[in-house]
Amino acid sequence: MKWKYSFLVTLMLAFLFMIAACSGDGGADTASTDGESEEENTEGDSGSDEEQVLVYARGGDSTSLDFASVSDGESSRVTKNIYDSLLDYERDSFDVVPGLAHDWEVSDDGLKYTFHLEEGVTFHDGTDFNAEAVKINFERWADPEHEYAFKDEGYAYPLYGTMFGGYKGDEDHIIKEINVVNDYEIEFVLKEPQGSFLQNMAMHYFAITSPAALEKYGPDIGENPVGTGPFQFVSWTKDDQIVLEKFEDYRKDGLPKLDKLIYEVIPENSARLIALRSGDVDIIDGVNPDDASGIKSEDGLKLYVRGENNVGYLGMNVEKEPLDDKLVRQAINHAVDNESIVEALYAGYATPAVNLIPPNYMGYNDEIEGYEYDPERAKELLAEAGKDDGLELDLWVMPVSRPYMPDPETVAEIVQNNLKEVGIKTNIVREEWAPYLEKTSQGEQELFLLGWSGSNGDPDYFFGSLLHGDNIGGENRSFYQNEKVDELIDQAATEIDQDKRAELYKEIQTLLHEDAPGVNLVHSTPLAAAKSAVKGFIPHPSTNDPMEEVYMEN
């Protein structure tokens, strides 16, 4: 027997086979307009024949538009609107809905997923979307030797390995085979059940690129993206802007509503707000929390609050002395005052972090007490580790504002002062954004500031990406490996029973609290702002905002 799922029962499917990522139900909160109703009419239009152009200002540039090869939010923010995945998320949550697949079936044993694809869909280059295109994309991510697996060093597509248990030939690779049934039906056969499989399939990292474009552009596909999404790529001026335009043959009637969508880089939060107030841009992300009250009261502007779906952290490279000593890492946790960081920089739009995942996620362990800010206890632990004669460490500071850390420079200053109080001198290291990500993944750093925003509403995306030993050299920039933690992460990933998964994640958090591979600083509710003339904008908790229904009211 098979179960057939249509759009009307998608949420039932989500409940049975994955995490419904709503606040209080195991996932990320939805976004909202601060102080106003979330509901907004998205059925209207501009009421004008003028060209609909929207400028979205952000803090940093994308690193690649070959979406599965990177994990930074500034890349996925753009690719979200160029590409479509087989499944998608609701506009304001991680509830799964149809995408390029309009229906799907799951076998009773949870090992076979059959997707029924939309017909008549074309890529931006005019070629047909079909099941073979889906297979080619998944095969290029899974096989490091595939002709379209473009890479310089290491894994070409690290998040594929994280979300699907490895790559072709790996024992733990969850996908056994992919079968094209016909042009518009494709079957995925798994080696064992995976509790988050459908949630993963909706991730923007696994959207579908035109096979013809892969052949045409080769390794340059990252600068020449070709998808089926609402907007098609026009141009990219590095560290300045990416220009997209309406795809006239988009599969959804009447969408997108904008004629042109421009992503502009303005590194400083304050400068982006000035550009919004002057009318040079229409939407900004990364609003300084201190500016929120002013925006809320200002005519012509609107403040948006994303759901709590991230963590900002102080990472430690545990392979480097003295950070290879657990006592030193615990001492640093006691030395850093994350409550002061939250009070000083977030204006009420954040909470101090205890665990890696936000409190609204399934499996959050609320029995763990966070490391108390206690400089004297930090000194005792350093003495116990034989490091009470002073330490000197490099502290890497990311150069861009991110949703989890709108002011990394000031966070670094607070951390630097906190550590100085317990006898640890820190030297600030700065790099441009792309080199920062590359060099920290290679392990050049000692201490480093970074964070993570959930992309699928599932705890595995945090634990599996950031702290699984198999992801060292990828997103595991702490170079942390604990065989028991790895075993529990793997077990939780393949468990279908969501209550059992929750207990496994609670156990993982207990072990991580003891090992202290980093300092969990903050869970923020990131802010965005827009002109009041911008209609239909609903910021997504993932920070990858769907723009197909957005328009300008003139």
C-alpha positions as CSV (number, residue, x, y, z in Angstrom):
1,M,0.0,0.0,0.0
2,K,1.1,3.6,-0.7
3,W,0.0,6.8,0.8
4,K,-0.7,9.6,-1.8
5,Y,-0.3,13.1,-0.6
6,S,-1.9,16.1,-2.3
7,F,-1.6,19.7,-1.3
8,L,-4.5,19.5,1.1
9,V,-2.8,16.9,3.3
10,T,0.8,18.2,3.1
11,L,0.8,19.2,6.7
12,M,-0.3,15.8,7.8
13,L,2.7,14.4,5.9
14,A,4.9,16.9,7.7
15,F,3.5,15.8,11.0
16,L,4.1,12.1,10.3
17,F,7.4,12.1,8.6
18,M,9.2,15.3,9.6
19,I,9.3,18.3,11.9
20,A,6.6,20.9,11.7
21,A,8.7,23.9,12.4
22,C,6.4,26.2,14.2
23,S,6.9,27.9,17.5
24,G,6.1,25.5,20.4
25,D,5.9,22.6,18.0
26,G,9.5,21.8,17.4
27,G,10.8,24.3,14.9
28,A,11.3,28.0,14.1
29,D,8.9,30.8,14.8
30,T,7.3,32.5,11.9
31,A,8.2,36.0,11.0
32,S,5.9,39.0,11.6
33,T,5.6,42.7,11.1
34,D,6.4,44.2,14.5
35,G,3.5,45.9,16.1
36,E,1.1,45.2,13.2
37,S,-0.9,42.4,11.8
38,E,1.0,39.7,9.9
39,E,-1.8,39.6,7.4
40,E,-1.2,41.7,4.3
41,N,-3.0,41.8,1.0
42,T,-0.8,40.2,-1.6
43,E,-3.4,40.0,-4.3
44,G,-3.2,43.6,-5.4
45,D,-0.8,45.2,-7.8
46,S,0.9,48.6,-8.1
47,G,-1.9,50.3,-9.8
48,S,0.5,51.6,-12.3
49,D,2.1,50.6,-15.7
50,E,5.5,51.8,-14.5
51,E,8.2,49.2,-14.3
52,Q,8.2,47.4,-10.9
53,V,11.8,47.6,-9.6
54,L,12.8,46.7,-6.1
55,V,16.3,47.2,-4.5
56,Y,17.1,44.9,-1.5
57,A,20.1,46.0,0.4
58,R,22.1,43.5,2.4
59,G,25.4,43.4,4.4
60,G,27.6,41.3,2.2
61,D,28.0,39.8,-1.3
62,S,27.1,36.3,-2.3
63,T,30.1,33.9,-2.6
64,S,28.6,31.7,-5.4
65,L,25.2,31.3,-7.1
66,D,25.9,27.5,-7.5
67,F,23.7,27.2,-4.4
68,A,24.6,23.7,-3.2
69,S,28.3,24.5,-3.1
70,V,28.0,27.1,-0.4
71,S,26.2,27.7,2.8
72,D,26.4,31.4,3.4
73,G,23.1,33.3,3.7
74,E,24.0,36.0,1.3
75,S,24.3,33.5,-1.5
76,S,21.1,31.6,-0.7
77,R,19.1,34.8,-0.2
78,V,19.6,35.4,-4.0
79,T,19.4,31.8,-5.3
80,K,16.1,31.3,-3.5
81,N,14.5,33.5,-6.1
82,I,16.3,32.0,-9.1
83,Y,15.7,28.4,-8.5
84,D,12.9,26.0,-7.4
85,S,13.3,22.8,-5.3
86,L,11.0,19.8,-5.6
87,L,9.3,20.9,-2.4
88,D,9.1,24.3,-0.7
89,Y,8.3,25.9,2.6
90,E,5.4,28.1,3.5
91,R,6.2,31.8,3.1
92,D,6.4,32.4,6.9
93,S,7.4,29.0,8.3
94,F,9.1,25.6,7.7
95,D,5.9,23.8,6.9
96,V,6.4,21.8,3.7
97,V,4.4,22.5,0.6
98,P,4.6,21.5,-3.1
99,G,7.3,23.0,-5.3
100,L,8.3,21.5,-8.6
101,A,6.6,18.3,-7.4
102,H,2.9,18.8,-7.0
103,D,2.3,15.4,-5.3
104,W,4.3,12.7,-3.7
105,E,3.9,9.2,-2.3
106,V,5.8,7.5,0.5
107,S,5.9,3.7,0.9
108,D,4.8,2.1,4.2
109,D,8.3,1.3,5.2
110,G,9.5,4.9,4.6
111,L,12.1,3.8,2.1
112,K,10.6,4.9,-1.2
113,Y,9.5,8.4,-2.1
114,T,7.9,9.0,-5.5
115,F,7.5,12.6,-6.7
116,H,5.1,13.7,-9.4
117,L,6.5,16.7,-11.2
118,E,4.9,19.8,-12.6
119,E,4.5,19.5,-16.4
120,G,5.2,22.3,-18.9
121,V,7.9,24.0,-16.7
122,T,10.9,25.4,-18.5
123,F,14.3,26.6,-17.3
124,H,15.3,30.2,-17.9
125,D,17.4,29.0,-20.9
126,G,14.2,27.6,-22.5
127,T,15.0,23.9,-21.9
128,D,12.4,21.6,-20.4
129,F,12.3,20.7,-16.7
130,N,11.8,17.0,-16.2
131,A,12.7,14.0,-14.1
132,E,16.0,13.5,-15.8
133,A,17.0,17.0,-14.8
134,V,16.2,16.2,-11.2
135,K,18.3,13.0,-11.3
136,I,21.3,14.8,-12.9
137,N,21.3,17.4,-10.2
138,F,21.2,15.0,-7.3
139,E,23.8,12.8,-8.9
140,R,26.2,15.7,-9.3
141,W,25.9,16.6,-5.6
142,A,26.3,13.0,-4.5
143,D,29.3,12.0,-6.7
144,P,32.5,14.0,-6.2
145,E,33.7,12.5,-9.5
146,H,30.6,13.6,-11.5
147,E,31.3,15.7,-14.6
148,Y,29.2,18.5,-13.1
149,A,30.6,18.3,-9.6
150,F,32.6,21.5,-9.8
151,K,35.1,22.1,-7.0
152,D,38.5,23.5,-6.2
153,E,39.4,21.6,-3.1
154,G,37.6,19.2,-0.7
155,Y,33.9,18.4,-1.1
156,A,32.0,20.2,-3.8
157,Y,28.7,20.2,-2.0
158,P,29.2,19.9,1.8
159,L,25.6,20.3,2.8
160,Y,24.5,17.5,0.6
161,G,26.8,15.2,2.5
162,T,25.5,16.6,5.8
163,M,21.8,16.3,5.0
164,F,21.9,12.9,3.2
165,G,24.6,11.1,5.2
166,G,27.5,11.3,2.9
167,Y,28.2,10.8,-0.8
168,K,28.2,8.1,-3.4
169,G,30.0,5.0,-2.1
170,D,29.8,6.1,1.5
171,E,28.3,3.5,3.9
172,D,26.0,6.1,5.5
173,H,24.8,7.8,2.3
174,I,21.1,7.6,2.8
175,I,20.0,7.6,-0.9
176,K,20.4,4.1,-2.4
177,E,19.2,4.9,-5.9
178,I,17.2,7.4,-8.0
179,N,14.9,6.1,-10.7
180,V,13.3,8.0,-13.5
181,V,9.8,6.4,-13.9
182,N,8.8,8.7,-16.7
183,D,9.4,12.3,-17.7
184,Y,7.3,13.6,-14.8
185,E,7.7,11.0,-12.1
186,I,10.9,10.2,-10.2
187,E,11.6,7.8,-7.4
188,F,14.1,8.0,-4.5
189,V,14.9,4.8,-2.8
190,L,16.6,5.1,0.7
191,K,18.9,2.6,2.5
192,E,17.0,3.3,5.7
193,P,14.3,5.8,6.8
194,Q,15.3,9.4,7.4
195,G,13.1,11.4,9.8
196,S,13.9,14.7,8.0
197,F,14.0,13.6,4.4
198,L,11.1,15.6,3.1
199,Q,12.1,18.6,5.2
200,N,15.6,18.4,3.5
201,M,14.1,18.1,0.0
202,A,12.5,21.5,0.5
203,M,15.8,23.2,1.2
204,H,17.0,25.7,-1.3
205,Y,20.3,24.0,-1.4
206,F,18.7,21.2,-3.4
207,A,17.0,23.2,-6.1
208,I,17.3,22.2,-9.7
209,T,19.7,23.7,-12.2
210,S,19.3,23.4,-16.0
211,P,21.5,20.5,-17.2
212,A,22.1,22.4,-20.4
213,A,23.5,25.3,-18.4
214,L,25.7,22.9,-16.4
215,E,27.1,21.6,-19.7
216,K,27.5,25.1,-21.2
217,Y,29.0,27.0,-18.2
218,G,30.8,24.2,-16.4
219,P,32.6,25.5,-13.3
220,D,31.4,29.0,-14.1
221,I,27.8,28.0,-13.3
222,G,28.2,29.8,-10.0
223,E,28.3,33.1,-11.9
224,N,25.7,32.0,-14.5
225,P,22.8,30.5,-12.6
226,V,19.9,29.0,-14.6
227,G,16.9,27.7,-12.7
228,T,13.1,27.6,-13.0
229,G,12.3,30.3,-10.4
230,P,10.4,33.5,-10.6
231,F,13.5,35.6,-11.5
232,Q,16.3,35.0,-13.9
233,F,19.9,36.1,-13.6
234,V,21.0,39.3,-15.5
235,S,24.3,40.4,-14.1
236,W,26.6,40.4,-11.0
237,T,29.0,43.2,-10.2
238,K,31.1,41.8,-7.3
239,D,30.7,43.5,-3.9
240,D,28.1,45.8,-5.5
241,Q,24.9,44.3,-6.9
242,I,23.2,41.3,-8.4
243,V,20.5,42.1,-10.9
244,L,17.6,39.7,-11.6
245,E,14.6,40.2,-13.8
246,K,11.1,38.7,-14.1
247,F,11.0,35.3,-15.8
248,E,8.1,35.7,-18.2
249,D,7.4,32.0,-18.4
250,Y,7.3,31.3,-14.7
251,R,5.1,28.4,-13.8
252,K,2.8,30.4,-11.5
253,D,0.3,32.6,-13.3
254,G,0.6,36.3,-12.5
255,L,3.9,35.9,-10.7
256,P,6.4,37.4,-10.0
257,K,4.9,40.8,-9.6
258,L,8.2,42.7,-9.8
259,D,9.9,43.3,-13.2
260,K,13.3,43.6,-11.7
261,L,14.9,42.6,-8.4
262,I,18.3,44.1,-7.4
263,Y,20.4,42.8,-4.5
264,E,22.7,45.6,-3.4
265,V,25.7,45.3,-1.0
266,I,25.9,48.0,1.7
267,P,28.1,46.6,4.4
268,E,27.2,48.9,7.3
269,N,23.8,48.5,9.0
270,S,23.6,52.3,9.6
271,A,24.5,53.0,6.0
272,R,21.7,50.7,4.8
273,L,19.2,52.5,6.9
274,I,20.3,55.9,5.6
275,A,19.8,54.4,2.0
276,L,16.3,53.3,3.0
277,R,15.3,56.6,4.4
278,S,16.7,58.4,1.4
279,G,14.7,56.2,-1.0
280,D,17.8,54.7,-2.7
281,V,16.7,51.2,-1.6
282,D,13.4,49.6,-0.8
283,I,14.2,46.8,1.7
284,I,17.1,46.3,4.1
285,D,18.1,43.4,6.2
286,G,20.3,43.4,9.3
287,V,18.7,46.4,11.0
288,N,20.5,47.5,14.2
289,P,18.2,46.6,17.1
290,D,18.8,50.1,18.6
291,D,17.2,51.5,15.4
292,A,14.0,49.4,15.7
293,S,12.0,51.8,17.8
294,G,12.7,54.7,15.5
295,I,11.7,52.8,12.4
296,K,8.5,51.6,14.0
297,S,7.4,55.2,14.7
298,E,8.6,56.7,11.3
299,D,6.1,57.4,8.6
300,G,6.8,55.7,5.4
301,L,8.8,52.8,6.9
302,K,7.8,49.4,8.3
303,L,9.8,47.1,10.7
304,Y,9.8,43.3,10.3
305,V,10.8,40.8,12.9
306,R,12.0,37.3,11.9
307,G,11.3,34.2,13.9
308,E,14.0,33.0,16.4
309,N,15.9,30.5,14.2
310,N,19.6,31.0,14.7
311,V,22.6,31.0,17.0
312,G,25.5,33.4,17.2
313,Y,28.5,31.8,18.8
314,L,32.2,32.1,19.7
315,G,33.8,29.1,18.1
316,M,37.0,27.4,19.2
317,N,39.3,25.3,17.1
318,V,39.7,22.4,19.4
319,E,42.6,21.0,17.4
320,K,44.9,23.9,18.5
321,E,46.5,24.2,21.8
322,P,45.4,25.2,24.4
323,L,41.8,24.9,23.1
324,D,42.3,21.1,22.8
325,D,41.9,21.1,26.6
326,K,38.3,20.9,27.8
327,L,39.1,22.8,31.0
328,V,40.3,25.8,29.0
329,R,37.2,25.7,26.8
330,Q,35.0,25.6,29.9
331,A,37.0,28.5,31.4
332,I,36.3,30.6,28.3
333,N,32.6,29.8,28.7
334,H,32.6,31.1,32.2
335,A,34.6,34.2,31.2
336,V,32.3,35.4,28.4
337,D,29.3,37.4,29.6
338,N,26.7,36.7,26.9
339,E,23.9,38.3,28.9
340,S,25.8,41.6,28.7
341,I,26.2,41.1,25.0
342,V,22.5,40.7,24.6
343,E,21.7,43.7,26.8
344,A,24.2,45.9,25.1
345,L,23.5,45.1,21.4
346,Y,20.1,43.6,20.8
347,A,17.6,46.0,22.4
348,G,15.3,43.2,23.4
349,Y,15.4,41.3,20.1
350,A,17.5,38.4,21.4
351,T,17.9,36.0,24.2
352,P,21.2,34.6,25.8
353,A,21.9,31.2,24.3
354,V,22.4,28.1,26.4
355,N,22.3,25.4,23.8
356,L,23.2,25.4,20.1
357,I,19.5,25.2,18.9
358,P,16.9,27.8,19.7
359,P,14.4,27.0,22.5
360,N,11.5,26.6,20.1
361,Y,13.2,23.7,18.3
362,M,12.1,20.1,18.8
363,G,14.4,18.4,21.3
364,Y,15.6,21.5,23.1
365,N,17.1,20.5,26.5
366,D,15.7,23.0,28.9
367,E,17.2,21.1,31.9
368,I,20.7,22.3,31.0
369,E,21.9,25.4,32.9
370,G,24.1,27.7,31.0
371,Y,27.6,28.5,32.0
372,E,27.3,31.3,34.5
373,Y,29.4,34.4,33.9
374,D,32.0,33.8,36.6
375,P,35.5,35.1,36.0
376,E,36.8,33.6,39.3
377,R,35.6,30.1,38.2
378,A,37.2,30.7,34.8
379,K,40.6,31.5,36.5
380,E,40.3,28.3,38.7
381,L,39.7,26.2,35.6
382,L,42.7,27.8,33.8
383,A,44.8,27.1,36.8
384,E,43.6,23.5,36.9
385,A,44.6,23.2,33.2
386,G,48.1,24.6,34.0
387,K,47.4,27.8,32.0
388,D,47.2,30.3,34.8
389,D,50.3,32.2,33.7
390,G,48.5,33.9,30.8
391,L,47.4,32.9,27.4
392,E,47.4,34.7,24.0
393,L,44.9,33.7,21.3
394,D,43.8,35.1,18.0
395,L,40.2,36.1,17.8
396,W,38.8,36.2,14.2
397,V,35.9,38.6,13.6
398,M,33.7,38.3,10.6
399,P,33.5,41.5,8.5
400,V,29.8,41.5,7.8
401,S,26.6,41.9,9.8
402,R,24.7,38.7,10.0
403,P,21.1,38.1,11.3
404,Y,22.5,36.4,14.5
405,M,25.1,39.1,15.0
406,P,24.3,42.6,13.6
407,D,27.5,44.1,15.2
408,P,30.3,41.6,15.3
409,E,33.0,44.2,16.0
410,T,31.4,45.2,19.2
411,V,30.8,41.6,20.2
412,A,34.5,41.0,19.6
413,E,35.4,44.0,21.9
414,I,33.2,42.7,24.7
415,V,34.7,39.1,24.4
416,Q,38.2,40.6,24.2
417,N,37.6,42.5,27.5
418,N,36.0,39.5,29.2
419,L,38.9,37.3,28.4
420,K,41.4,39.9,29.4
421,E,39.8,39.8,32.9
422,V,40.9,36.2,33.3
423,G,44.3,36.6,31.9
424,I,43.7,35.7,28.2
425,K,45.0,38.2,25.7
426,T,43.3,38.2,22.3
427,N,44.5,39.6,19.0
428,I,41.8,40.6,16.6
429,V,42.1,39.1,13.1
430,R,40.0,40.5,10.2
431,E,39.4,39.0,6.7
432,E,37.0,39.7,3.9
433,W,33.9,37.6,4.0
434,A,34.7,34.9,1.4
435,P,38.3,34.4,2.7
436,Y,37.0,34.4,6.3
437,L,34.7,31.5,5.5
438,E,37.3,29.6,3.5
439,K,40.2,30.1,6.0
440,T,38.1,29.2,9.0
441,S,36.9,26.0,7.3
442,Q,40.5,25.1,6.7
443,G,41.3,25.6,10.4
444,E,43.6,28.7,10.4
445,Q,41.7,30.3,13.3
446,E,41.8,29.8,17.1
447,L,38.8,31.7,18.4
448,F,36.3,32.9,15.9
449,L,32.9,34.6,15.8
450,L,30.2,33.1,13.5
451,G,26.7,31.8,13.7
452,W,24.1,29.6,12.0
453,S,20.6,30.2,10.8
454,G,18.2,27.2,10.4
455,S,17.4,26.3,6.8
456,N,14.8,23.5,7.3
457,G,13.4,23.8,10.8
458,D,15.1,20.6,11.9
459,P,17.7,20.2,14.7
460,D,19.9,18.0,12.5
461,Y,20.7,21.1,10.4
462,F,22.5,22.6,13.4
463,F,24.1,19.5,15.0
464,G,24.9,17.6,11.9
465,S,26.3,20.7,10.1
466,L,28.3,22.4,12.8
467,L,29.5,19.6,15.1
468,H,29.5,16.2,13.4
469,G,33.0,14.8,12.8
470,D,32.3,14.0,9.2
471,N,31.8,17.8,8.5
472,I,35.3,18.8,9.7
473,G,36.7,21.0,7.0
474,G,33.2,22.1,6.0
475,E,30.8,23.8,8.4
476,N,32.4,22.2,11.5
477,R,34.9,25.0,11.9
478,S,35.5,23.9,15.5
479,F,37.2,20.7,14.2
480,Y,35.3,19.0,17.0
481,Q,34.8,15.3,17.0
482,N,33.2,13.1,19.7
483,E,32.3,9.5,18.6
484,K,29.4,9.3,20.9
485,V,28.0,12.7,19.7
486,D,28.5,11.5,16.1
487,E,26.7,8.3,16.8
488,L,23.7,10.1,18.4
489,I,23.5,12.6,15.6
490,D,23.4,9.8,13.1
491,Q,20.8,7.9,15.1
492,A,18.6,10.9,15.5
493,A,18.8,11.6,11.7
494,T,17.5,8.2,10.8
495,E,14.8,8.0,13.5
496,I,11.2,8.4,12.3
497,D,9.6,8.6,15.7
498,Q,9.8,12.3,16.6
499,D,9.6,11.8,20.3
500,K,12.6,9.5,20.2
501,R,14.4,12.0,18.0
502,A,13.8,14.7,20.6
503,E,15.3,12.6,23.4
504,L,18.4,11.9,21.3
505,Y,18.9,15.6,20.7
506,K,18.6,16.3,24.4
507,E,21.3,13.8,25.1
508,I,23.5,15.4,22.4
509,Q,23.1,18.7,24.1
510,T,24.2,17.3,27.5
511,L,27.4,16.0,26.0
512,L,28.1,19.2,24.1
513,H,27.6,21.3,27.2
514,E,30.3,19.2,29.0
515,D,32.7,19.3,26.0
516,A,32.1,23.0,25.4
517,P,33.4,23.3,21.8
518,G,32.3,26.8,21.7
519,V,30.4,29.6,23.6
520,N,26.7,29.8,22.6
521,L,26.2,33.5,22.7
522,V,22.8,34.5,21.5
523,H,19.6,33.6,19.7
524,S,18.3,36.6,17.9
525,T,15.0,37.6,16.3
526,P,16.6,39.5,13.3
527,L,15.1,42.7,12.0
528,A,14.4,43.9,8.5
529,A,12.8,47.1,7.3
530,A,11.1,48.3,4.2
531,K,9.3,51.3,2.7
532,S,5.6,51.2,3.4
533,A,5.1,51.1,-0.4
534,V,6.5,47.6,-0.4
535,K,3.6,45.1,-0.3
536,G,3.5,41.4,0.0
537,F,6.9,41.0,1.8
538,I,7.0,38.3,4.4
539,P,10.5,37.7,5.8
540,H,11.2,34.0,6.2
541,P,12.8,32.6,9.4
542,S,15.5,31.2,7.3
543,T,16.4,34.7,6.0
544,N,15.9,33.4,2.4
545,D,12.9,35.6,1.5
546,P,10.6,34.5,-1.3
547,M,10.0,37.6,-3.4
548,E,7.6,36.4,-6.1
549,E,4.5,38.0,-4.5
550,V,6.2,41.3,-3.5
551,Y,5.4,44.5,-5.4
552,M,5.7,48.2,-5.1
553,E,2.5,50.3,-4.5
554,N,3.0,53.6,-6.3
